[in-house]
Amino acid sequence: MAEPTETTSQRLERLESELARLASALEAARKPSRSHWWGVSVTVVLVIAGVVTARELGYVTIAGLGPSVSPRIEAKEYGLYNRKDLRVLLGTLDKWGLPNLIFMDLEKQYRMGLKVWPEGGGTPGMVFYDKSGIRGNFRIEEDGSTVLNLLSQGKPGGNGGKGAIRLSVSADGDPAIEMTDREGTVVGRLPAEPKGKAD
């Protein structure tokens, strides 16, 4: 017995039904995708809003966002580098925990320092260097006197570095000058005798 043949109208009806089923399946597949992207978009917006809020409140700092000048910088040590990537300034602490600001030349040798001496609970001063070492300092000493020391070059293994001039003003206002030669011998002093020691 021969199978009944499908008419054109039946074939079209079957194709339309199949297309409708595929369209329905495609729509069903799209819905989760749309909700997924919606969820991702909302999450991204919430994260950005949270980061911006945290930055505004000061909990988070992001380089490049916000003011170009930070309201506060904290560090245990910092350096300043020149255009040739050489560190020429160092801010650090000594072994007692007192601050030092050290200026260096292009050969990384100390040239000048601002520091707090540990004597007397911490007294301020400025130190000058050359390749031989300390050449002078200007500081307040433990007894409260203000002192300017001018020193000769130090010579390792020899008697160098002893020729000096010391200018000072005591806490009470008494000025003094003392000069030593290269052997360390006092060759001049004004006043000639410290107060209270004259016969």
MARBA-3410 file (N, C-alpha, C, O; in Angstrom, 1 decimal):
199
0.9,-1.2,0.0,0.0,0.0,0.0,0.9,1.2,0.0,1.8,1.3,0.8 ~ 0.7,2.2,-0.8,1.5,3.4,-1.0,1.2,4.3,0.2,0.1,4.5,0.6 ~ 2.4,5.0,0.7,2.2,6.0,1.8,1.6,7.2,1.2,1.8,7.6,0.0 ~ 0.7,7.9,2.0,0.1,9.1,1.6,1.1,10.2,1.4,2.0,10.3,2.2 ~ 1.0,10.9,0.3,2.0,12.0,0.1,1.5,13.3,0.8,0.3,13.5,1.0
2.6,14.1,1.3,2.3,15.3,2.0,2.0,16.4,1.0,2.8,16.7,0.1 ~ 0.9,17.1,1.3,0.6,18.2,0.4,1.4,19.4,0.7,2.1,19.5,1.8 ~ 1.4,20.3,-0.2,2.2,21.6,0.0,1.7,22.3,1.2,2.5,22.9,2.0 ~ 0.4,22.4,1.4,-0.1,23.1,2.6,0.3,22.5,3.9,0.6,23.1,4.9 ~ 0.3,21.1,3.9,0.7,20.4,5.1,2.2,20.6,5.4,2.6,20.8,6.5
3.0,20.6,4.3,4.4,20.8,4.5,4.7,22.2,5.1,5.5,22.4,5.9 ~ 4.0,23.2,4.5,4.2,24.6,5.0,3.7,24.7,6.5,4.3,25.4,7.3 ~ 2.6,24.0,6.8,2.1,24.1,8.2,3.1,23.4,9.2,3.3,23.9,10.3 ~ 3.7,22.3,8.7,4.7,21.7,9.6,6.0,22.5,9.7,6.5,22.6,10.8 ~ 6.4,23.2,8.7,7.6,24.1,8.7,7.3,25.3,9.7,8.2,25.7,10.4
6.1,25.9,9.6,5.7,27.0,10.4,5.7,26.6,11.9,6.2,27.3,12.8 ~ 5.2,25.3,12.2,5.2,24.8,13.5,6.6,24.6,14.1,6.9,25.0,15.2 ~ 7.5,24.1,13.2,8.9,23.9,13.6,9.6,25.2,13.9,10.4,25.4,14.8 ~ 9.4,26.2,13.0,9.9,27.6,13.2,9.5,28.2,14.5,10.2,28.8,15.2 ~ 8.2,28.0,14.8,7.6,28.6,16.0,8.3,27.9,17.2,8.6,28.6,18.2
8.5,26.6,17.1,9.2,25.9,18.3,10.6,26.4,18.5,11.0,26.6,19.6 ~ 11.3,26.6,17.4,12.7,27.0,17.4,12.8,28.5,18.0,13.7,28.8,18.8 ~ 11.8,29.3,17.5,11.8,30.7,18.0,11.5,30.7,19.5,12.1,31.5,20.2 ~ 10.7,29.8,20.0,10.4,29.8,21.4,11.6,29.3,22.2,11.9,29.8,23.3 ~ 12.3,28.3,21.7,13.5,27.8,22.3,14.6,28.9,22.4,15.3,29.0,23.4
14.8,29.6,21.3,15.8,30.7,21.2,15.4,31.8,22.2,16.3,32.3,22.9 ~ 14.2,32.2,22.4,13.8,33.2,23.3,14.0,32.7,24.7,14.4,33.5,25.6 ~ 13.7,31.5,25.0,14.0,30.9,26.3,15.5,30.9,26.7,15.9,31.2,27.8 ~ 16.3,30.7,25.6,17.8,30.7,25.9,18.3,32.1,26.1,19.3,32.3,26.8 ~ 17.6,33.1,25.5,18.1,34.5,25.6,17.7,35.1,27.0,18.5,35.9,27.5
16.7,34.7,27.6,16.2,35.3,28.8,17.3,35.1,29.9,17.6,36.1,30.6 ~ 17.8,33.9,30.2,18.9,33.8,31.2,20.1,34.7,30.8,20.7,35.3,31.7 ~ 20.5,34.8,29.5,21.6,35.6,29.1,21.4,37.1,29.5,22.3,37.7,30.0 ~ 20.2,37.6,29.2,19.9,39.0,29.5,19.9,39.2,31.0,20.5,40.2,31.4 ~ 19.4,38.3,31.8,19.4,38.5,33.2,20.8,38.4,33.8,21.2,39.1,34.7
21.7,37.5,33.1,23.1,37.4,33.5,23.8,38.7,33.3,24.5,39.2,34.2 ~ 23.7,39.3,32.1,24.3,40.6,31.8,23.8,41.7,32.7,24.5,42.6,33.0 ~ 22.5,41.7,33.0,21.9,42.7,33.9,22.6,42.6,35.3,23.0,43.6,35.9 ~ 22.7,41.3,35.8,23.4,41.1,37.1,24.8,41.6,37.1,25.3,42.2,38.0 ~ 25.6,41.3,36.0,26.9,41.7,35.9,27.0,43.2,35.9,27.9,43.8,36.6
26.2,43.9,35.1,26.2,45.3,35.0,25.9,46.0,36.4,26.6,46.9,36.8 ~ 24.9,45.5,37.1,24.6,46.0,38.4,25.8,45.8,39.4,26.1,46.7,40.2 ~ 26.4,44.6,39.3,27.6,44.4,40.2,28.7,45.3,39.9,29.3,45.8,40.9 ~ 29.0,45.5,38.7,30.1,46.5,38.3,29.8,47.9,38.8,30.7,48.5,39.4 ~ 28.6,48.3,38.6,28.2,49.7,39.1,28.4,49.8,40.6,28.8,50.8,41.1
27.9,48.7,41.3,28.0,48.8,42.8,29.5,48.7,43.3,29.8,49.4,44.2 ~ 30.3,48.0,42.6,31.8,47.9,43.0,32.4,49.3,42.7,33.1,49.8,43.6 ~ 32.1,49.9,41.6,32.7,51.2,41.3,32.2,52.3,42.3,33.0,53.1,42.8 ~ 30.9,52.2,42.6,30.4,53.2,43.6,31.0,52.9,45.0,31.3,53.9,45.7 ~ 31.3,51.7,45.4,31.9,51.4,46.6,33.3,51.9,46.7,33.7,52.4,47.7
34.1,51.7,45.6,35.5,52.1,45.6,35.6,53.6,45.7,36.4,54.2,46.4 ~ 34.7,54.3,44.9,34.7,55.8,44.9,34.3,56.3,46.3,35.0,57.2,46.8 ~ 33.3,55.7,47.0,32.9,56.1,48.3,34.1,55.9,49.3,34.4,56.7,50.1 ~ 34.7,54.7,49.2,35.8,54.4,50.1,37.0,55.4,49.9,37.6,55.8,50.9 ~ 37.3,55.8,48.7,38.3,56.7,48.4,38.0,58.1,49.0,38.8,58.8,49.5
36.7,58.5,48.8,36.3,59.8,49.3,36.4,59.9,50.8,36.7,60.9,51.4 ~ 36.1,58.7,51.5,36.2,58.7,53.0,37.6,58.5,53.5,37.8,58.5,54.7 ~ 38.6,58.2,52.6,39.9,58.1,53.0,40.4,56.7,53.3,41.5,56.5,53.8 ~ 39.5,55.7,53.1,39.9,54.3,53.4,40.7,53.7,52.3,41.5,52.8,52.6 ~ 40.6,54.2,51.1,41.4,53.6,49.9,42.0,54.8,49.2,41.4,55.8,48.9
43.3,54.6,48.8,43.9,55.6,47.9,44.3,54.9,46.6,44.9,53.8,46.6 ~ 44.0,55.6,45.5,44.3,55.0,44.2,45.1,56.0,43.5,44.7,57.2,43.3 ~ 46.3,55.6,43.0,47.2,56.5,42.3,46.5,57.0,41.0,45.9,56.2,40.3 ~ 46.5,58.3,40.7,45.9,58.8,39.5,44.4,59.3,39.7,43.9,60.0,38.9 ~ 43.8,58.9,40.8,42.4,59.3,41.1,42.5,60.3,42.3,43.2,60.1,43.3
41.8,61.4,42.2,41.7,62.3,43.2,42.8,63.4,43.1,43.4,63.6,42.1 ~ 43.0,64.2,44.2,43.9,65.3,44.2,45.3,64.8,43.9,45.7,63.7,44.3 ~ 46.1,65.6,43.2,47.5,65.2,42.9,48.4,65.3,44.1,49.5,64.7,44.1 ~ 48.0,66.0,45.2,48.8,66.2,46.4,48.2,65.4,47.5,47.0,65.6,47.9 ~ 48.9,64.4,48.0,48.4,63.6,49.1,48.4,64.4,50.4,49.3,65.2,50.6
47.3,64.3,51.2,47.3,65.1,52.4,48.3,64.6,53.5,48.7,65.4,54.3 ~ 48.8,63.4,53.4,49.8,62.9,54.3,50.6,61.7,53.7,50.0,60.9,53.0 ~ 51.9,61.7,53.9,52.7,60.6,53.5,53.5,60.1,54.7,54.0,60.9,55.5 ~ 53.4,58.8,54.9,54.1,58.2,56.1,55.1,57.1,55.6,54.7,56.3,54.7 ~ 56.3,57.1,56.1,57.3,56.1,55.7,58.4,55.9,56.7,58.5,56.9,57.6
59.0,54.8,56.8,60.2,54.6,57.7,61.4,55.1,57.1,62.4,55.3,57.8 ~ 61.5,55.3,55.8,62.6,55.8,55.0,62.1,56.3,53.7,61.2,55.7,53.1 ~ 62.7,57.3,53.2,62.4,57.8,51.8,63.6,58.3,51.1,64.5,58.8,51.8 ~ 63.6,58.3,49.8,64.7,58.8,49.0,64.2,59.7,47.9,63.1,59.5,47.4 ~ 65.0,60.6,47.5,64.7,61.5,46.3,65.8,61.2,45.3,67.0,61.2,45.5
65.3,60.8,44.1,66.2,60.4,43.0,66.2,61.5,41.9,65.2,62.2,41.6 ~ 67.4,61.7,41.3,67.5,62.7,40.2,67.1,62.1,38.9,66.6,61.0,38.8 ~ 67.3,62.9,37.8,66.9,62.4,36.5,67.7,61.2,36.0,67.3,60.5,35.1 ~ 68.9,61.0,36.6,69.7,59.9,36.2,69.5,58.7,37.1,70.2,57.7,37.1 ~ 68.4,58.7,37.9,68.0,57.6,38.8,69.0,57.4,39.9,69.2,56.3,40.3
69.7,58.5,40.3,70.6,58.4,41.4,70.0,59.0,42.7,69.4,60.1,42.6 ~ 70.0,58.3,43.8,69.5,58.9,45.0,70.4,59.9,45.6,71.5,59.6,45.9 ~ 69.9,61.1,45.7,70.8,62.2,46.1,70.3,62.8,47.5,70.9,63.7,48.0 ~ 69.2,62.3,47.9,68.6,62.8,49.2,68.0,61.6,49.9,67.3,60.8,49.3 ~ 68.3,61.4,51.2,67.8,60.2,52.0,67.3,60.7,53.3,68.0,61.5,54.0
66.0,60.4,53.6,65.4,60.7,54.9,65.4,59.3,55.6,64.7,58.4,55.2 ~ 66.0,59.3,56.8,66.1,58.0,57.5,66.2,58.3,59.0,66.1,59.4,59.4 ~ 66.3,57.2,59.8,66.4,57.3,61.2,67.8,56.7,61.7,68.2,55.8,61.1 ~ 68.4,57.3,62.7,69.6,56.7,63.2,69.3,55.6,64.1,68.1,55.2,64.3 ~ 70.3,55.0,64.8,70.1,53.8,65.6,69.3,54.1,66.9,68.8,53.2,67.5
69.2,55.4,67.2,68.4,55.7,68.4,67.0,56.1,68.0,66.1,56.4,68.9 ~ 66.7,56.1,66.7,65.4,56.4,66.2,65.2,57.9,66.0,64.0,58.4,65.8 ~ 66.3,58.7,65.9,66.2,60.1,65.7,66.3,60.4,64.1,67.0,59.6,63.5 ~ 65.7,61.4,63.6,65.6,61.7,62.2,66.9,62.3,61.6,67.6,63.1,62.3 ~ 67.3,61.9,60.4,68.4,62.4,59.7,67.9,62.7,58.2,67.2,61.9,57.6
68.3,63.8,57.7,68.1,64.1,56.3,69.5,64.3,55.7,70.2,65.2,56.0 ~ 69.8,63.4,54.7,71.2,63.3,54.2,71.2,63.7,52.7,70.4,63.2,51.9 ~ 72.0,64.7,52.4,72.2,65.2,51.0,73.5,64.6,50.4,74.5,64.7,51.1 ~ 73.4,64.0,49.2,74.6,63.4,48.6,74.9,64.0,47.3,74.1,64.6,46.7 ~ 76.2,63.8,46.9,76.6,64.3,45.5,76.3,63.2,44.5,75.7,62.2,44.8
76.8,63.4,43.3,76.5,62.4,42.2,77.3,61.2,42.3,77.1,60.2,41.6 ~ 78.3,61.1,43.3,79.1,59.9,43.5,78.6,59.2,44.8,79.3,58.4,45.3 ~ 77.4,59.7,45.3,76.8,59.1,46.4,77.5,59.3,47.7,77.5,58.5,48.7 ~ 78.3,60.4,47.8,79.1,60.7,49.0,78.3,61.8,49.8,77.7,62.7,49.2 ~ 78.3,61.6,51.1,77.6,62.6,52.0,78.2,64.0,51.7,79.4,64.1,51.7
77.3,65.0,51.7,77.8,66.4,51.5,77.2,67.3,52.6,77.8,68.2,53.1 ~ 76.0,67.0,53.0,75.3,67.8,54.1,74.3,67.0,54.8,73.7,66.1,54.1 ~ 74.1,67.2,56.0,73.1,66.5,56.8,72.4,67.4,57.7,73.0,68.3,58.4 ~ 71.1,67.2,57.9,70.3,67.8,58.9,69.9,66.7,59.9,69.4,65.7,59.5 ~ 70.2,66.9,61.2,70.0,65.8,62.1,69.6,66.3,63.5,69.7,67.5,63.8
69.2,65.3,64.3,69.0,65.5,65.7,70.0,64.6,66.5,69.9,63.4,66.3 ~ 70.9,65.2,67.3,71.8,64.5,68.0,71.2,63.9,69.2,70.2,64.4,69.8 ~ 71.6,62.7,69.6,71.0,62.0,70.8,71.4,62.7,72.1,70.6,62.5,73.1 ~ 72.5,63.4,72.2,72.9,64.0,73.4,71.9,65.1,73.9,71.3,65.8,73.1 ~ 71.6,65.1,75.2,70.8,66.1,75.8,69.3,65.9,75.4,68.5,66.8,75.4
68.9,64.7,75.1,67.5,64.4,74.7,67.2,64.8,73.3,66.0,64.9,72.9 ~ 68.2,65.1,72.5,68.0,65.4,71.1,68.2,66.9,70.9,67.3,67.7,71.3 ~ 69.3,67.3,70.2,69.6,68.7,69.9,69.8,68.8,68.4,70.3,67.9,67.8 ~ 69.3,69.9,67.8,69.3,70.0,66.3,70.7,70.5,65.8,71.4,71.1,66.5 ~ 70.9,70.1,64.6,72.1,70.6,64.0,72.2,70.3,62.5,71.4,69.6,61.9
73.3,70.9,61.9,73.6,70.7,60.5,75.0,70.3,60.4,75.9,70.9,61.0 ~ 75.3,69.3,59.5,76.7,68.8,59.3,77.1,69.0,57.9,76.3,68.8,57.0 ~ 78.4,69.3,57.7,78.9,69.5,56.3,80.1,68.5,56.1,80.9,68.3,57.0 ~ 80.1,67.8,54.9,81.1,66.8,54.6,81.9,67.1,53.4,81.4,67.8,52.5 ~ 83.1,66.6,53.3,83.8,66.4,52.0,84.3,65.0,51.9,83.8,64.2,52.7
85.1,64.7,50.9,85.5,63.3,50.8,86.3,62.7,52.0,86.4,61.5,52.2 ~ 86.9,63.6,52.8,87.6,63.2,54.0,86.8,62.9,55.2,87.2,62.3,56.2 ~ 85.5,63.4,55.2,84.6,63.2,56.3,84.0,64.6,56.7,83.8,65.4,55.9 ~ 83.7,64.7,58.0,83.1,65.9,58.5,84.0,67.1,58.4,85.1,67.0,58.9 ~ 83.6,68.2,57.8,84.4,69.4,57.7,83.8,70.6,58.6,84.5,71.6,58.8
82.6,70.4,59.1,82.1,71.4,60.0,80.7,71.0,60.4,80.0,70.2,59.8 ~ 80.2,71.7,61.5,78.8,71.5,61.9,78.4,72.8,62.6,79.1,73.5,63.2 ~ 77.1,73.0,62.6,76.4,74.1,63.3,75.3,73.5,64.1,74.4,72.9,63.5 ~ 75.3,73.6,65.4,74.4,72.8,66.2,74.2,73.5,67.6,74.9,74.4,68.0 ~ 73.2,73.0,68.3,73.0,73.3,69.7,73.5,72.1,70.5,73.1,71.0,70.2
74.3,72.3,71.5,74.9,71.2,72.3,74.0,71.0,73.5,73.1,71.7,73.8 ~ 74.4,69.9,74.2,73.6,69.4,75.4,73.5,70.5,76.4,72.4,70.6,77.1 ~ 74.5,71.4,76.6,74.4,72.4,77.7,73.7,73.6,77.2,73.6,74.6,78.0 ~ 73.1,73.6,76.0,72.3,74.7,75.5,73.1,75.7,74.7,72.5,76.7,74.2 ~ 74.4,75.6,74.6,75.2,76.5,73.8,75.0,76.3,72.3,74.8,75.2,71.9
75.1,77.4,71.5,75.0,77.3,70.1,76.5,77.3,69.6,77.2,78.2,70.0 ~ 76.8,76.4,68.7,78.2,76.2,68.3,78.4,76.1,66.8,77.6,75.4,66.2 ~ 79.4,76.7,66.3,79.8,76.5,64.9,81.3,76.0,64.9,82.2,76.6,65.4 ~ 81.4,74.7,64.4,82.8,74.1,64.4,83.2,74.1,62.9,82.5,73.5,62.1 ~ 84.4,74.6,62.7,85.1,74.6,61.4,86.3,73.7,61.5,87.2,73.9,62.3
86.3,72.6,60.7,87.3,71.5,60.9,88.2,71.4,59.6,87.7,71.6,58.5 ~ 89.5,71.0,59.8,90.3,70.7,58.7,90.0,69.3,58.1,89.2,68.6,58.8 ~ 90.6,69.0,57.0,90.4,67.6,56.4,91.0,66.6,57.4,92.0,66.8,57.9 ~ 90.2,65.5,57.5,90.8,64.4,58.2,91.7,63.6,57.3,91.5,63.5,56.1 ~ 92.8,63.0,57.9,93.7,62.2,57.2,93.8,60.8,57.9,94.4,60.8,59.0
93.3,59.8,57.3,93.3,58.5,58.0,94.7,58.1,58.3,95.6,58.1,57.4 ~ 95.0,57.6,59.6,96.3,57.2,60.0,97.2,58.3,60.4,98.4,58.0,60.8 ~ 96.8,59.6,60.3,97.7,60.7,60.6,97.0,61.6,61.7,96.0,61.2,62.3 ~ 97.6,62.8,61.9,97.1,63.7,62.8,96.2,64.8,62.2,95.9,65.8,62.9 ~ 95.8,64.5,61.0,95.0,65.5,60.3,93.6,65.6,61.0,93.2,64.8,61.7
92.9,66.7,60.6,91.6,66.9,61.1,91.5,67.6,62.5,90.4,67.8,63.0 ~ 92.7,67.9,63.0,92.7,68.6,64.4,92.7,70.1,64.3,92.3,70.8,65.2 ~ 93.2,70.7,63.2,93.1,72.1,63.0,91.7,72.6,62.9,90.9,72.1,62.0 ~ 91.2,73.5,63.8,89.8,73.8,63.9,89.6,75.2,64.5,90.5,75.7,65.2 ~ 88.4,75.7,64.2,88.0,76.9,64.9,86.6,76.6,65.5,85.7,76.0,64.8
86.4,77.0,66.8,85.1,76.7,67.4,84.5,78.1,67.9,85.1,78.7,68.7 ~ 83.4,78.4,67.3,82.7,79.7,67.7,81.5,79.2,68.5,80.7,78.3,68.1 ~ 81.3,79.8,69.7,80.2,79.4,70.5,79.6,80.5,71.3,80.2,81.5,71.6 ~ 78.3,80.4,71.6,77.6,81.3,72.5,76.9,80.4,73.5,76.1,79.5,73.2 ~ 77.2,80.6,74.8,76.6,79.8,75.9,75.1,80.1,76.0,74.6,81.1,75.5
74.4,79.2,76.7,73.0,79.4,77.0,72.7,80.7,77.7,71.7,81.3,77.6 ~ 73.8,81.2,78.5,73.6,82.4,79.3,74.0,83.6,78.5,73.8,84.8,78.9 ~ 74.6,83.4,77.2,74.9,84.5,76.4,76.4,84.9,76.3,76.7,86.0,75.8 ~ 77.3,84.0,76.9,78.7,84.3,76.8,79.3,83.8,75.5,79.2,82.6,75.3 ~ 79.9,84.7,74.7,80.5,84.2,73.4,82.0,83.7,73.7,82.6,84.1,74.6
82.4,82.8,72.8,83.8,82.3,72.9,84.3,81.9,71.5,83.5,81.4,70.7 ~ 85.6,82.0,71.4,86.3,81.5,70.2,87.5,80.7,70.6,88.2,81.1,71.5 ~ 87.7,79.5,70.0,88.8,78.7,70.3,89.4,78.2,69.0,88.7,77.7,68.1 ~ 90.8,78.3,68.9,91.4,77.9,67.7,92.5,76.8,68.0,93.2,77.0,69.0 ~ 92.6,75.7,67.2,93.6,74.7,67.4,94.4,74.5,66.1,93.9,74.8,65.1
95.7,74.1,66.3,96.5,73.9,65.1,96.3,72.5,64.6,95.5,71.7,65.1 ~ 97.1,72.1,63.6,97.0,70.7,63.0,97.4,69.6,64.0,97.0,68.5,63.8 ~ 98.1,70.0,65.1,98.4,69.0,66.1,97.3,68.9,67.2,97.4,68.0,68.1 ~ 96.4,69.8,67.1,95.3,69.8,68.1,95.6,70.7,69.3,94.9,70.7,70.3 ~ 96.7,71.5,69.2,97.1,72.4,70.3,96.3,73.7,70.2,96.2,74.2,69.1
95.8,74.1,71.3,95.1,75.4,71.4,96.0,76.5,71.1,97.0,76.7,71.9 ~ 95.8,77.3,70.1,96.7,78.4,69.7,96.1,79.8,70.0,96.8,80.8,69.9 ~ 94.8,79.8,70.3,94.2,81.1,70.6,92.8,80.8,71.2,92.1,79.9,70.8 ~ 92.4,81.7,72.2,91.1,81.6,72.8,90.7,82.9,73.3,91.4,83.7,73.9 ~ 89.4,83.2,73.0,88.8,84.5,73.5,87.5,84.1,74.1,86.7,83.4,73.5
87.2,84.5,75.3,88.1,85.2,76.2,89.3,84.2,76.6,89.2,83.0,76.4 ~ 90.4,84.8,77.1,91.6,84.0,77.3,91.4,82.9,78.4,91.9,81.8,78.3 ~ 90.5,83.2,79.4,90.2,82.2,80.4,88.7,82.1,80.5,88.1,83.1,80.5 ~ 88.2,80.9,80.7,86.8,80.7,80.9,86.4,81.4,82.2,87.2,81.5,83.1 ~ 85.2,82.0,82.3,84.7,82.7,83.4,84.8,81.8,84.7,84.4,80.7,84.6
85.2,82.4,85.8,85.2,81.7,87.1,86.5,80.9,87.3,86.6,80.3,88.4 ~ 87.4,80.8,86.3,88.6,80.0,86.4,89.9,80.9,86.6,91.0,80.4,86.7 ~ 89.7,82.2,86.5,90.9,83.1,86.6,91.3,83.2,88.1,90.4,83.1,89.0 ~ 92.6,83.4,88.4,93.1,83.5,89.8,92.8,84.8,90.3,93.2,85.1,91.5
END
